[in-house]
Amino acid sequence: MTLLYLRTSPAFLKALLALSVVFVMLATTGWTAVRPHNPLSDPRTASLAAWTAGRIGARKLPDPTAAPRAIARFFASLTGAQRTLLADRYPLVVGNLNGAPPTLRYLANRRALAEARATEDTLSRSGKLTPLGRENAAELVERYDSLLSDHRQILAFDPSGTGRAAEVLGDLATATRVAIIVPGVDTDMLRFERDDKTYSAPVGMAHELYGAEHAAEPDAHTAVIAWADYTTPAGVGLDASTGKLAERGAVRLEALLSALPQHSDVALFCHSYGSVLCGEAAPDLTHGQVSDITVFGSPGMRVEHAADLHTTANLWAARDSGDWIGDVPHMEFAGLGHGADPVSESFGARVISAAGASGHPNYFAPDTTSLANFAEIALGEYAGVACNHGDACRAGL
């Protein structure tokens, strides 16, 4: 009798539907290994080992996992020449070290990118890789060439695995408003930026938001970070259906936030699976530095109600009417799924208009209401935000 009830109960049928969606996604996603991978030979692992054994003069180098304030004090005690020496000698450590001066991280990451480019250029002609592997290496050479161009400010870079990166637009030292874009699935080194539909990749998203902020308020002191410095799910398979990678990414996001200047108000813009990460991080963002969290194209935030996030930040949510994420079951069952729909009335977020976004990847497209709304939220100019219905999303601000 109990078994019959489970087979016919609405809760069981919803869970079965969610699981069916997951398995269909798994069956149609797939992946291809293009090169051998040995975690012990990753360049960053080797660099960390060298850093741990290294010294500057007679002094030991600090634990790379130390608090950002301790790291900042260490670098403040060095001469300019000593700081540059460490960036040259250990670029993959200094370039990713929260608490190190951002300008020094930019310098270190240019060195790390140049080294990674040389490695991939050699691999692109190597008989040790498959033809697809050589093609992948050649594409990475092009990506690194781009990241090395035009004095770009690369705040984080790790070529290990499929790669991670973060880029800053503007001046973090003087910015009073900092926006951080947290992307979703399939964001790796090759997809960090795009040549077409640039606004659908993290770098293009950051450029569109930075430009929209300055169009709205030319004298504002702002910075935008395209933050792809966590391991994202590959496709919409099993990893995308659980919170495992979001939990790990939340730790990395919190570390970044602890290293930002304390005089800045921070707004998070979390797309797709990135909103799952922001949901995992939200309970630890109660100290007031993060003023706003905006989720869009979200499969859920791992909670049933906005109040369950226990954050003091304003929570905004948006979804375009043509976004396929709206057809994904918003639920959680046996660790699969991410909870309630953030744009539903019962969730309790401030629901804003995404008019013009036209689908899942286009929320930062020029001339969309979603982009205009993101700029107003990033600037803290809430009166200019367009709600999805009436003026309800601005109540109480």
C-alpha positions in Angstrom: 0.0 0.0 0.0 2.8 2.4 0.9 4.6 1.6 -2.3 1.5 2.2 -4.3 1.1 5.6 -2.6 4.7 6.6 -3.4 4.2 5.7 -7.0 1.2 7.9 -7.4 1.8 10.8 -4.9 2.5 14.2 -6.5 5.7 14.6 -4.5 7.0 11.3 -5.9 6.0 12.1 -9.5 7.7 15.6 -9.3 10.9 13.9 -8.0 10.7 11.3 -10.8 10.3 14.1 -13.4 13.3 16.0 -12.0 15.4 12.8 -12.1 14.3 12.1 -15.6 15.4 15.5 -16.7 18.8 15.0 -15.1 19.3 11.6 -16.8 18.3 13.0 -20.2 20.8 15.8 -19.7 23.5 13.4 -18.7 22.8 11.2 -21.8 23.0 14.2 -24.2 25.9 16.2 -22.7 29.1 14.0 -22.9 32.7 15.1 -22.9 35.9 14.2 -24.7 39.4 13.9 -23.1 41.8 15.8 -25.3 44.9 15.5 -23.2 46.2 13.4 -20.3 45.7 15.0 -16.9 47.8 14.5 -13.8 46.8 16.8 -10.9 50.3 16.4 -9.3 51.9 17.9 -12.4 49.6 21.0 -12.5 51.7 24.2 -12.8 50.0 25.8 -9.8 50.6 22.8 -7.6 54.3 22.9 -8.4 54.4 26.7 -7.8 52.7 26.3 -4.4 55.3 23.7 -3.4 58.1 26.0 -4.4 56.5 28.9 -2.6 56.2 26.8 0.6 59.9 26.1 0.5 60.9 29.6 -0.5 62.2 32.7 1.3 62.7 36.4 0.6 66.0 37.3 2.2 66.0 35.5 5.5 62.2 35.5 5.9 59.9 32.6 5.2 57.1 33.2 2.8 53.6 33.3 4.4 51.1 30.4 4.2 49.1 31.0 0.9 45.9 30.1 2.8 46.5 32.8 5.4 43.9 35.5 6.0 44.1 38.3 3.4 44.9 40.9 6.1 48.0 38.8 7.1 49.0 38.5 3.4 48.5 42.3 3.0 50.8 43.0 6.0 53.5 40.8 4.6 53.6 42.5 1.2 53.4 45.9 2.9 56.6 45.1 4.7 58.5 44.4 1.5 60.3 46.7 -0.8 59.0 47.3 -4.3 61.9 45.2 -5.8 61.1 42.3 -3.4 57.4 42.3 -4.4 58.3 42.3 -8.0 60.8 39.5 -7.4 58.1 37.3 -5.8 55.7 38.0 -8.7 58.4 37.0 -11.2 59.5 33.9 -9.3 56.1 32.6 -8.2 53.5 34.1 -10.6 50.8 31.4 -10.1 50.9 32.0 -6.3 51.2 35.8 -6.2 48.6 36.2 -9.0 46.0 34.3 -7.0 46.9 35.5 -3.5 44.0 37.3 -1.8 45.6 40.1 0.1 48.4 40.8 -2.3 48.1 44.2 -4.0 45.9 44.0 -7.1 48.5 45.7 -9.3 51.1 43.1 -8.2 48.6 40.3 -9.0 48.1 41.8 -12.5 51.8 41.8 -13.0 52.2 38.2 -11.8 49.3 37.0 -13.9 50.9 38.5 -17.1 54.0 36.4 -16.3 51.9 33.3 -15.7 49.9 33.9 -18.9 53.0 34.2 -20.9 54.4 31.0 -19.5 51.1 29.2 -20.1 51.0 30.5 -23.7 54.4 29.1 -24.4 53.4 25.7 -23.0 50.2 25.5 -25.1 52.1 26.7 -28.2 54.4 23.8 -27.9 51.5 21.4 -27.2 49.7 22.6 -30.3 52.4 21.0 -32.4 53.0 18.0 -30.2 52.4 14.4 -31.2 51.6 13.5 -27.6 48.1 15.0 -28.0 45.2 13.9 -30.2 44.2 16.2 -33.1 41.4 17.5 -30.9 44.0 18.1 -28.2 46.2 20.1 -30.5 43.3 22.1 -31.7 42.4 22.8 -28.0 46.0 24.0 -27.3 45.9 26.3 -30.3 42.7 27.8 -29.1 44.2 28.4 -25.7 47.2 30.2 -27.3 44.7 32.6 -28.9 42.9 33.1 -25.6 46.1 33.8 -23.8 47.1 36.3 -26.5 43.9 38.1 -25.9 44.3 38.2 -22.1 47.9 39.5 -22.5 46.7 42.4 -24.8 45.8 46.0 -24.0 47.1 46.1 -20.4 44.2 44.0 -19.1 43.9 43.6 -15.4 43.8 39.8 -14.7 43.1 39.4 -11.0 43.3 35.6 -11.0 44.6 32.9 -13.4 45.1 29.2 -13.1 45.7 27.1 -16.2 45.1 23.8 -14.3 42.3 21.6 -15.6 40.0 23.6 -17.9 41.3 26.8 -16.4 40.0 29.6 -14.1 40.3 33.4 -14.4 39.1 36.7 -13.2 39.4 40.2 -14.7 38.9 43.7 -13.3 37.5 46.7 -15.1 38.2 49.9 -13.4 40.3 50.7 -10.3 39.7 48.6 -7.2 41.7 51.0 -5.1 39.3 53.9 -5.7 36.0 52.2 -6.5 33.2 52.9 -4.0 30.9 50.4 -5.8 32.2 47.0 -7.0 30.1 44.6 -9.0 31.1 40.9 -9.3 29.7 38.8 -12.1 29.4 35.1 -11.1 28.8 32.9 -14.2 27.3 29.5 -14.6 27.9 26.1 -16.3 30.6 25.6 -18.9 32.6 28.6 -18.0 36.3 27.7 -18.5 39.3 29.4 -20.0 38.1 29.1 -23.5 34.6 30.4 -22.6 35.8 33.2 -20.4 35.2 35.5 -23.3 33.7 35.3 -26.8 34.3 36.9 -30.2 30.6 36.8 -31.1 27.7 37.7 -28.7 30.4 38.9 -26.4 27.8 39.8 -23.7 27.0 36.1 -23.1 30.5 35.4 -21.6 31.9 36.8 -18.3 34.3 39.3 -19.8 31.6 40.7 -22.2 29.1 40.8 -19.3 31.6 42.9 -17.3 32.2 45.3 -20.2 28.5 45.8 -20.8 27.8 46.4 -17.1 30.8 48.8 -16.7 29.7 50.7 -19.8 26.1 50.9 -18.6 27.1 52.2 -15.2 29.2 55.0 -16.7 26.5 55.9 -19.2 24.0 56.2 -16.3 26.5 58.0 -13.9 29.7 59.2 -15.6 31.4 60.4 -12.5 30.8 57.2 -10.4 33.9 55.4 -9.0 33.1 51.8 -10.0 34.8 48.6 -10.8 33.4 45.3 -12.2 35.0 41.9 -11.8 34.4 39.1 -14.3 34.8 36.3 -11.8 35.2 32.8 -13.3 37.6 31.7 -10.6 35.7 28.6 -9.6 35.3 25.2 -11.2 31.9 25.3 -13.0 29.8 22.2 -14.0 30.6 20.9 -17.5 27.3 21.0 -19.2 23.9 20.6 -17.6 24.7 17.1 -16.2 24.9 15.7 -12.7 27.3 18.3 -11.4 24.9 21.0 -12.4 22.1 19.3 -10.6 23.9 19.3 -7.2 25.4 21.9 -4.9 28.9 20.3 -4.6 30.7 22.7 -7.0 28.7 25.6 -5.7 29.8 24.9 -2.2 33.4 24.9 -3.2 33.0 28.0 -5.3 31.3 29.8 -2.4 34.5 29.4 -0.3 36.5 31.0 -3.1 34.0 33.9 -3.6 34.1 34.6 0.2 37.9 34.7 0.0 37.8 37.2 -2.8 35.3 39.4 -0.9 37.5 39.4 2.2 40.4 40.8 0.2 38.4 43.7 -1.4 38.8 47.2 0.0 36.4 47.6 2.9 35.2 51.1 1.7 33.4 49.5 -1.3 29.8 48.4 -1.5 29.6 45.1 -3.4 26.9 43.9 -5.7 26.8 40.3 -6.8 25.3 39.3 -10.2 24.8 35.6 -10.3 23.8 33.9 -13.6 22.3 30.4 -13.9 24.4 27.9 -11.7 26.2 31.0 -10.4 23.1 31.8 -8.5 23.4 28.4 -6.7 26.9 29.4 -5.7 25.6 32.8 -4.4 22.9 31.0 -2.5 25.5 28.9 -0.8 27.6 32.0 0.0 24.8 34.3 1.1 24.6 33.2 4.8 28.2 34.3 5.3 27.7 37.7 3.7 26.0 39.2 6.7 28.7 41.8 7.6 27.2 44.4 5.2 29.9 44.7 2.5 27.6 43.0 0.0 24.7 45.3 -0.4 22.9 43.5 -3.3 22.6 40.0 -4.7 20.9 39.7 -8.1 20.1 36.2 -9.6 18.9 35.7 -13.1 18.2 32.6 -15.2 18.4 30.8 -11.8 17.6 27.1 -11.2 17.4 28.0 -7.5 19.5 29.0 -4.5 19.3 25.8 -2.4 16.5 27.3 -0.2 12.7 27.5 -0.3 12.5 31.2 0.8 14.7 34.3 0.5 14.6 34.6 4.3 16.4 31.3 4.6 19.5 32.8 3.1 20.0 34.9 6.3 21.6 37.8 4.5 21.3 41.5 5.0 21.8 42.1 1.3 18.9 43.1 -1.0 17.9 40.1 -3.0 16.8 40.7 -6.6 15.7 38.1 -9.2 15.0 38.2 -12.9 14.1 35.7 -15.7 13.3 36.4 -19.3 10.0 34.8 -20.5 12.0 32.8 -23.1 14.6 31.4 -20.8 14.5 27.6 -20.8 15.5 27.5 -17.2 11.9 28.2 -16.4 11.0 24.7 -17.6 13.4 23.0 -15.2 11.7 21.6 -12.0 12.5 24.1 -9.2 12.8 21.6 -6.3 15.2 19.6 -4.3 15.1 15.8 -3.9 17.8 13.5 -2.5 20.4 16.2 -3.2 19.3 16.8 -6.8 17.9 20.2 -7.7 18.3 23.6 -6.2 15.1 24.5 -4.4 12.3 27.0 -5.1 12.1 29.4 -8.0 13.6 32.8 -7.1 11.2 34.7 -9.3 8.1 33.0 -7.7 6.0 35.2 -5.5 6.3 32.8 -2.6 10.1 33.0 -2.6 10.3 36.6 -1.5 12.9 38.2 -3.8 12.5 41.6 -5.4 11.5 40.5 -9.0 12.8 42.9 -11.7 12.1 43.1 -15.4 14.4 41.3 -17.9 12.6 42.6 -21.0 14.6 42.2 -24.1 17.0 39.5 -22.8 15.5 36.9 -25.2 16.7 33.6 -23.7 19.1 32.2 -21.1 22.5 33.8 -22.0 21.5 37.3 -23.1 20.7 39.2 -19.9 23.7 41.6 -20.5 22.8 42.3 -24.2 22.8 46.0 -25.1 19.5 47.9 -24.8 17.8 45.3 -22.6 15.9 46.3 -19.5 17.8 43.6 -17.6 21.2 45.3 -18.3 19.7 48.7 -17.4 18.4 47.3 -14.1 21.7 45.7 -13.3 23.5 49.0 -13.8 21.1 50.8 -11.4 21.5 48.1 -8.8 25.3 48.1 -9.1 25.2 51.9 -8.6 22.8 51.7 -5.7 20.3 53.8 -7.6 17.2 51.7 -6.7 14.6 54.3 -7.8 15.6 53.6 -11.4 15.0 49.9 -11.2 12.2 48.6 -13.4 10.1 45.9 -11.6 8.5 43.0 -13.3 5.1 44.0 -12.1 4.2 47.5 -10.8 6.6 49.1 -8.3 6.6 46.2 -5.8 10.3 45.4 -6.1 11.3 48.8 -4.8 9.2 48.7 -1.7 11.0 49.5 1.5 14.2 50.8 -0.2 
